[in-house]
Amino acid sequence: MNIYEIYTPAILLNLDYMEHNIKKYCDEAKKYGKEIWPMVKTHKSTELAKLQAEYGCTGYLCGTLDEAEKLAEAGAEHIMYAYPVATDVSIKRVIALCRKTDFIIRIDDLDAAKAINAYAEKEGVCVSYTVIINAGLNRFGVLPEKAVAFADAMKQFKNLVFKGISSHPGHVYSAKCHDEIQKYVEDECSSIATAADALRAAGYELEIVSSGSTPTFWGSIADKNIKIYHPGNYIFNDTIQLSTETATEDECAMYVLASVISHPQEDLYIVDAGAKCLGLDQGAHGNDSIKGFGTVKGHPELEVFSLSEEVGKMHVHGKTDIKVGDKLLIIPNHSCSTANLTNYYVGVRGDEVDHLVNVDIRGNSTTKSIK
């Protein structure tokens, strides 16, 4: 089937572009003897997680415990959870995961550690962890210069096993152009170096030093400390990555297929894809450099300037040759958000449909706990 025969709106995944992206990052990591444990919250698909492993990824970073449980069921050997856990329900799930696979959590709080350790001791399980280092995002993490003091305090918890340190330079998404990325790379590498050097001097062995994001990957890949990288968005890329020249348009593997359904004014067209397909992101962390809600492939004169739930308004800057009934491909601003709005991607090669890719780690697991 040709893609222009598909019902719209539809979320398309260009399999050739995606495979190029996965290979490109894995090849670069191999050049420096590094590992990639991609953040799977971007795609939320066990099929795509397995594909990442086939190209050389050696573990995974998860944004939800649902993702971690699904990957463990699929046989993944190395899984890290990106965020702290503190509730009884989540800690019990962590304990169960530690029984199934090499599962690593991240910790930045002693009260949470105490609660996790109590459960682990009761269940006779050891829980591996890394200390979260604040690389400048100022969300989670201990300050680099306080890493030793925190690690020392963690020694009281006998069922928690120190593995190393992790960070996430997510504040890079404040960058408005390619040249601005370097300062965030420097934040990432210097914060890791400060913590790593101090911990080693204090006698700690760092089995894991992990960090990363898609924009900072290329600048930090040669860092002497970081061994495991966690890009996520790289598998799809999007308008945010285009804005900082982290990706080209031919490396944006996800797009929304939409139909032009109305032309009510001379400079206004309306498509049948709205916020429920494209999402409402226009950047992150105060970044207002992106205009509109997506990039219309092949039509730089079109700006998707407004979204309601089911439709999008497009303004024409200058002249255009589009007309009612045409179908357009729109690269979303943030592919992770768009991915979370569908149960499947329409996998395509060229203009032909190849197969459907299930988004099978989407939603949450509340239904499992309610009987």
C-alpha positions as CSV (number, residue, x, y, z in Angstrom):
1,M,0.0,0.0,0.0
2,N,1.2,3.5,-0.8
3,I,1.4,5.8,2.2
4,Y,-1.0,8.3,0.5
5,E,-3.7,5.7,0.6
6,I,-3.6,5.5,4.4
7,Y,-6.4,7.0,6.5
8,T,-5.3,10.2,8.1
9,P,-4.1,11.3,10.5
10,A,-1.4,8.6,10.8
11,I,1.9,8.5,12.6
12,L,4.5,7.2,10.2
13,L,7.9,5.7,10.9
14,N,10.5,5.8,8.1
15,L,12.3,2.5,8.8
16,D,15.3,3.4,6.6
17,Y,15.9,6.7,8.4
18,M,15.4,5.1,11.8
19,E,17.9,2.3,11.1
20,H,20.4,4.9,9.8
21,N,20.1,6.8,13.1
22,I,20.6,3.7,15.3
23,K,23.6,2.5,13.3
24,K,25.1,6.0,13.2
25,Y,25.2,6.4,17.0
26,C,26.3,2.8,17.7
27,D,29.1,3.1,15.2
28,E,30.3,6.3,16.9
29,A,30.2,4.7,20.3
30,K,32.2,1.7,19.1
31,K,34.9,4.0,17.7
32,Y,35.6,5.1,21.3
33,G,35.0,1.8,23.0
34,K,31.8,3.1,24.7
35,E,28.3,1.6,25.2
36,I,24.9,2.8,24.4
37,W,22.0,2.1,26.7
38,P,19.3,4.1,24.9
39,M,16.4,5.7,26.7
40,V,13.4,3.7,25.6
41,K,10.7,6.2,26.7
42,T,11.1,7.8,23.3
43,H,9.7,4.8,21.3
44,K,8.0,2.6,24.0
45,S,8.3,-0.5,21.7
46,T,9.8,-3.8,22.5
47,E,10.3,-4.4,18.7
48,L,12.4,-1.2,18.4
49,A,14.3,-2.0,21.7
50,K,15.3,-5.4,20.2
51,L,16.4,-3.6,17.0
52,Q,18.6,-1.3,19.0
53,A,20.2,-4.4,20.6
54,E,20.8,-5.9,17.1
55,Y,22.7,-2.8,16.1
56,G,24.9,-2.9,19.2
57,C,23.1,-1.3,22.1
58,T,24.1,-3.3,25.2
59,G,21.5,-2.2,27.8
60,Y,18.6,0.1,28.3
61,L,17.5,3.2,30.3
62,C,13.8,3.3,31.1
63,G,11.6,6.2,31.9
64,T,8.9,4.0,33.6
65,L,8.9,0.8,35.6
66,D,6.4,-0.5,33.0
67,E,9.1,-0.2,30.4
68,A,11.6,-1.9,32.6
69,E,9.2,-4.8,33.4
70,K,8.4,-5.3,29.7
71,L,12.0,-5.3,28.7
72,A,12.9,-7.8,31.5
73,E,10.1,-10.1,30.2
74,A,11.6,-9.8,26.7
75,G,15.0,-11.0,28.1
76,A,17.0,-7.7,28.4
77,E,20.1,-8.3,30.5
78,H,21.0,-4.8,31.6
79,I,18.3,-2.3,32.6
80,M,18.6,1.0,34.4
81,Y,15.7,3.1,35.7
82,A,16.2,6.8,35.2
83,Y,14.3,8.2,38.2
84,P,14.3,7.6,42.0
85,V,11.7,5.4,43.6
86,A,10.2,6.1,47.0
87,T,6.7,4.5,47.4
88,D,5.9,1.0,48.7
89,V,4.4,0.0,45.4
90,S,7.3,1.1,43.3
91,I,9.9,-0.4,45.6
92,K,8.2,-3.8,45.5
93,R,8.4,-3.6,41.7
94,V,12.1,-2.8,41.9
95,I,12.7,-5.8,44.2
96,A,10.9,-8.1,41.7
97,L,12.9,-6.7,38.8
98,C,16.2,-7.3,40.7
99,R,15.2,-11.0,40.9
100,K,14.8,-11.2,37.1
101,T,17.7,-9.3,35.5
102,D,20.6,-6.9,36.1
103,F,18.5,-4.0,37.2
104,I,20.0,-0.7,38.4
105,I,18.2,2.1,40.0
106,R,19.3,5.7,40.5
107,I,19.3,7.3,44.0
108,D,19.8,10.9,45.2
109,D,17.9,10.8,48.6
110,L,18.8,9.0,51.9
111,D,15.2,8.7,53.0
112,A,14.3,6.9,49.8
113,A,17.4,4.7,50.1
114,K,16.4,3.8,53.7
115,A,12.9,2.7,52.5
116,I,14.4,0.7,49.6
117,N,17.0,-1.0,51.8
118,A,14.3,-2.0,54.3
119,Y,12.4,-3.9,51.6
120,A,15.5,-5.4,50.1
121,E,16.7,-6.6,53.5
122,K,13.3,-8.2,54.2
123,E,13.2,-9.9,50.8
124,G,16.9,-11.0,50.9
125,V,17.7,-9.1,47.8
126,C,20.6,-6.7,46.9
127,V,19.6,-3.7,44.8
128,S,22.2,-2.1,42.6
129,Y,22.3,1.6,42.2
130,T,24.1,4.6,40.8
131,V,24.2,8.0,42.5
132,I,22.6,10.7,40.4
133,I,24.9,13.6,39.7
134,N,23.4,17.0,39.0
135,A,24.9,18.1,35.7
136,G,23.1,21.4,35.6
137,L,19.5,20.5,34.9
138,N,18.8,21.0,38.6
139,R,16.1,18.4,38.7
140,F,17.4,15.3,40.4
141,G,20.9,14.6,41.7
142,V,23.5,15.5,44.3
143,L,26.0,18.3,43.5
144,P,29.3,16.8,42.1
145,E,31.3,18.1,45.0
146,K,29.0,16.3,47.4
147,A,29.2,12.9,45.7
148,V,31.6,11.4,48.2
149,A,29.7,12.5,51.3
150,F,26.5,11.1,49.8
151,A,28.2,7.8,48.9
152,D,29.7,7.5,52.4
153,A,26.2,8.1,53.9
154,M,24.8,5.3,51.7
155,K,27.2,2.7,53.2
156,Q,24.8,2.2,56.1
157,F,22.4,0.5,53.7
158,K,23.8,-3.0,53.4
159,N,21.4,-4.3,50.8
160,L,22.1,-1.5,48.4
161,V,25.1,-2.0,46.1
162,F,27.0,1.0,44.8
163,K,27.8,0.7,41.1
164,G,28.8,4.2,40.1
165,I,27.3,7.5,39.0
166,S,24.8,8.7,36.4
167,S,23.7,12.1,35.1
168,H,21.5,13.7,32.5
169,P,22.4,17.0,30.9
170,G,18.7,17.7,29.9
171,H,19.2,21.4,30.3
172,V,20.8,21.2,26.8
173,Y,17.3,21.6,25.5
174,S,17.5,25.2,26.4
175,A,20.0,25.6,23.5
176,K,18.6,27.7,20.7
177,C,21.3,26.9,18.1
178,H,24.1,24.4,17.4
179,D,26.8,26.6,18.8
180,E,25.2,26.7,22.2
181,I,25.3,22.9,22.7
182,Q,29.0,23.0,23.7
183,K,28.5,24.7,27.0
184,Y,26.1,22.0,28.0
185,V,28.6,19.3,27.0
186,E,31.1,21.0,29.2
187,D,28.6,21.0,32.1
188,E,28.1,17.3,31.6
189,C,31.7,16.3,31.4
190,S,33.0,18.6,34.2
191,S,30.3,17.5,36.7
192,I,31.0,13.9,36.0
193,A,34.7,14.5,36.2
194,T,34.4,16.3,39.6
195,A,32.3,13.5,41.1
196,A,34.3,10.7,39.5
197,D,37.7,12.0,40.5
198,A,36.6,12.6,44.1
199,L,35.0,9.2,44.5
200,R,38.0,7.4,43.1
201,A,40.3,9.3,45.4
202,A,38.1,8.2,48.3
203,G,38.5,4.6,47.3
204,Y,35.3,4.0,45.3
205,E,35.3,1.8,42.2
206,L,33.1,3.1,39.5
207,E,31.8,0.2,37.5
208,I,29.3,2.4,35.8
209,V,29.7,6.0,34.7
210,S,26.7,6.9,32.6
211,S,25.2,10.0,31.1
212,G,24.0,11.5,27.9
213,S,21.3,13.0,25.7
214,T,20.9,13.2,22.0
215,P,22.3,16.7,21.5
216,T,25.3,16.3,23.8
217,F,26.3,12.8,22.5
218,W,28.6,14.0,19.8
219,G,30.5,16.4,22.0
220,S,30.9,14.1,25.0
221,I,31.5,10.8,23.3
222,A,35.3,11.1,23.7
223,D,35.1,11.9,27.4
224,K,37.5,9.9,29.5
225,N,35.0,9.2,32.3
226,I,31.7,8.5,30.7
227,K,31.4,4.8,29.6
228,I,27.7,4.4,28.9
229,Y,25.6,6.9,26.9
230,H,21.8,7.3,27.1
231,P,20.5,9.1,24.0
232,G,16.8,8.6,23.5
233,N,15.4,10.9,20.9
234,Y,18.1,10.0,18.3
235,I,16.1,7.0,17.1
236,F,13.4,9.3,15.6
237,N,14.7,12.9,15.9
238,D,12.3,15.8,15.4
239,T,12.0,19.5,14.9
240,I,13.8,20.2,18.2
241,Q,16.8,18.4,16.9
242,L,16.6,20.2,13.6
243,S,16.6,23.5,15.4
244,T,20.1,22.8,16.8
245,E,21.4,20.9,13.8
246,T,21.7,17.7,15.8
247,A,19.9,16.0,12.9
248,T,19.0,16.7,9.3
249,E,15.5,16.4,7.9
250,D,16.5,13.0,6.4
251,E,17.3,11.8,9.9
252,C,13.8,12.7,11.2
253,A,12.3,9.2,11.0
254,M,8.8,10.0,12.5
255,Y,6.2,12.2,10.9
256,V,2.5,12.7,11.0
257,L,0.6,12.1,7.7
258,A,-2.2,14.7,7.6
259,S,-4.8,15.7,5.0
260,V,-5.6,19.3,4.0
261,I,-9.3,19.5,4.8
262,S,-10.2,23.2,4.5
263,H,-9.0,26.5,3.0
264,P,-11.2,29.1,4.7
265,Q,-9.0,32.1,4.1
266,E,-6.3,33.0,1.5
267,D,-3.4,32.4,3.9
268,L,-5.0,29.7,6.1
269,Y,-5.2,26.0,5.5
270,I,-6.5,23.4,8.0
271,V,-5.3,19.8,8.4
272,D,-6.8,16.9,10.2
273,A,-3.9,16.4,12.6
274,G,-4.1,18.3,15.9
275,A,-2.7,18.1,19.4
276,K,-3.6,14.4,19.7
277,C,-1.1,13.7,17.0
278,L,1.5,16.4,17.1
279,G,1.5,17.3,20.8
280,L,1.8,20.8,22.2
281,D,5.6,21.0,22.7
282,Q,7.4,24.0,21.3
283,G,10.7,23.3,23.0
284,A,11.8,22.7,26.6
285,H,13.3,24.4,29.6
286,G,12.3,27.9,28.5
287,N,13.4,27.5,24.9
288,D,11.1,29.6,22.7
289,S,13.1,29.5,19.5
290,I,10.8,27.0,17.7
291,K,7.9,28.6,15.9
292,G,4.8,26.5,15.4
293,F,4.0,22.9,16.1
294,G,6.0,20.9,13.5
295,T,8.0,21.1,10.3
296,V,6.0,20.4,7.1
297,K,8.3,18.4,4.9
298,G,8.9,20.0,1.5
299,H,6.9,23.1,2.4
300,P,9.0,25.7,4.2
301,E,6.3,28.3,3.4
302,L,3.8,26.6,5.8
303,E,3.7,27.1,9.6
304,V,1.5,25.0,11.8
305,F,0.7,27.9,14.1
306,S,-2.3,26.6,16.1
307,L,-3.7,23.2,17.2
308,S,-6.9,22.1,18.6
309,E,-7.4,18.4,19.6
310,E,-8.2,17.1,16.1
311,V,-7.1,19.8,13.6
312,G,-4.2,22.1,13.0
313,K,-4.1,25.5,11.4
314,M,-1.4,26.4,8.9
315,H,-0.4,29.9,7.9
316,V,1.1,30.5,4.5
317,H,4.2,32.7,4.3
318,G,4.3,33.8,0.7
319,K,3.0,31.4,-1.9
320,T,2.1,27.7,-1.8
321,D,0.9,25.1,-4.3
322,I,-1.1,23.0,-1.8
323,K,-4.8,22.5,-2.1
324,V,-7.7,20.9,-0.2
325,G,-7.4,17.1,-0.4
326,D,-3.6,17.1,-0.5
327,K,-1.7,15.0,2.1
328,L,1.3,16.4,4.0
329,L,4.1,15.0,6.1
330,I,4.7,16.9,9.3
331,I,7.8,16.3,11.5
332,P,6.6,16.8,15.1
333,N,8.4,19.2,17.4
334,H,9.0,16.4,20.0
335,S,8.8,12.9,18.7
336,C,8.7,11.4,22.2
337,S,5.3,13.1,22.8
338,T,3.9,12.0,19.5
339,A,5.0,8.4,20.1
340,N,3.1,8.3,23.3
341,L,-0.1,9.3,21.5
342,T,-0.4,6.2,19.4
343,N,-0.8,2.4,19.8
344,Y,1.3,1.7,16.7
345,Y,3.5,3.3,14.1
346,V,3.0,2.7,10.4
347,G,6.4,1.5,9.3
348,V,7.3,2.6,5.8
349,R,10.1,2.3,3.3
350,G,10.0,5.0,0.7
351,D,6.4,5.6,-0.1
352,E,5.3,2.1,0.7
353,V,3.9,0.6,3.9
354,D,6.2,-2.1,5.3
355,H,4.5,-3.2,8.5
356,L,2.9,-1.9,11.7
357,V,5.2,-1.4,14.7
358,N,3.4,-1.9,18.0
359,V,3.8,0.7,20.8
360,D,3.4,-2.0,23.4
361,I,4.9,-0.2,26.5
362,R,2.5,2.7,26.5
363,G,0.2,3.7,29.3
364,N,0.6,2.4,32.8
365,S,0.2,-0.8,34.7
366,T,-2.5,0.2,37.2
367,T,-4.8,-2.5,35.7
368,K,-2.4,-5.1,36.9
369,S,-2.9,-4.1,40.5
370,I,-6.7,-3.7,40.5
371,K,-8.7,-7.0,40.7
